């Protein structure tokens, strides 16, 4: 019996789910404790990172193990006619 491999869209959906969880957690903390802004910032960065990784996965591109948002954004596919 062969093992089922996730499709790029399955992988993208997984990353988006993780991003959504981080964003919901940040919103919940912000709504109930406006003192924890450092944690809200961290979770927001994590959500952005995972959303960028979702786009890479959806395009079947390598998802790098990095937390650098600019490096991840630079790896995104460019639409024709759009300058970087």
C-alpha positions as CSV (number, residue, x, y, z in Angstrom):
1,X,0.0,0.0,0.0
2,X,1.5,3.4,-1.0
3,X,1.6,6.4,1.3
4,X,-0.5,9.4,0.4
5,X,1.6,12.5,-0.3
6,X,0.0,15.8,0.5
7,X,-0.6,18.0,-2.6
8,X,0.7,21.6,-2.6
9,X,-2.8,22.9,-1.8
10,X,-3.0,20.5,1.2
11,X,0.3,21.8,2.4
12,X,-0.9,25.4,1.8
13,X,-4.1,24.8,3.7
14,X,-2.1,23.4,6.7
15,X,0.1,26.5,6.8
16,X,-2.9,28.8,6.5
17,X,-4.6,26.9,9.4
18,X,-1.5,27.5,11.6
19,X,-1.4,31.2,10.6
20,X,-5.1,31.6,11.4
21,X,-4.5,30.0,14.8
22,X,-1.7,32.4,15.6
23,X,-3.8,35.4,14.5
24,X,-6.8,34.3,16.5
25,X,-4.6,33.9,19.5
26,X,-3.1,37.4,19.1
27,X,-6.6,38.9,18.7
28,X,-7.8,37.1,21.9
29,X,-4.8,38.2,23.9
30,X,-5.2,41.8,22.7
31,X,-8.9,41.8,23.5
32,X,-8.4,40.6,27.0
33,X,-5.0,41.9,28.1
34,X,-3.7,44.9,26.3
35,X,-0.5,44.6,28.4
36,X,0.9,41.6,26.4
37,X,1.7,43.6,23.3
38,X,5.1,41.8,22.9
39,X,3.3,38.4,22.7
40,X,0.7,39.9,20.3
41,X,3.5,41.2,18.1
42,X,5.3,37.8,18.2
43,X,2.1,35.9,17.2
44,X,1.3,38.4,14.5
45,X,4.8,37.9,13.0
46,X,4.3,34.1,13.2
47,X,1.0,34.5,11.4
48,X,2.5,36.5,8.6
49,X,5.4,34.0,8.3
50,X,3.0,31.1,8.0
51,X,0.8,32.9,5.5
52,X,3.8,33.6,3.3
53,X,4.8,29.9,3.6
54,X,1.3,29.0,2.5
55,X,1.7,30.9,-0.7
56,X,5.0,29.2,-1.4
57,X,3.5,25.8,-0.7
58,X,0.5,26.5,-2.9
59,X,2.9,27.2,-5.8
60,X,4.8,24.0,-5.0
61,X,7.9,26.1,-4.1
62,X,10.4,25.2,-1.4
63,X,9.3,26.4,2.1
64,X,12.5,27.5,3.7
65,X,13.1,27.1,7.4
66,X,13.4,30.7,8.3
67,X,11.6,33.4,10.3
68,X,12.8,36.2,8.0
69,X,9.7,37.7,6.4
70,X,11.7,39.7,3.8
71,X,13.5,36.5,2.7
72,X,10.2,34.7,2.4
73,X,8.6,37.5,0.5
74,X,11.5,37.6,-1.9
75,X,10.9,33.9,-2.6
76,X,7.3,34.5,-3.7
77,X,6.4,34.0,-7.4
78,X,6.2,37.3,-9.3
79,X,3.2,37.9,-11.5
80,X,4.0,38.8,-15.2
81,X,4.3,42.5,-15.7
82,X,4.9,43.3,-12.0
83,X,8.2,44.7,-10.9
84,X,9.8,43.6,-7.6
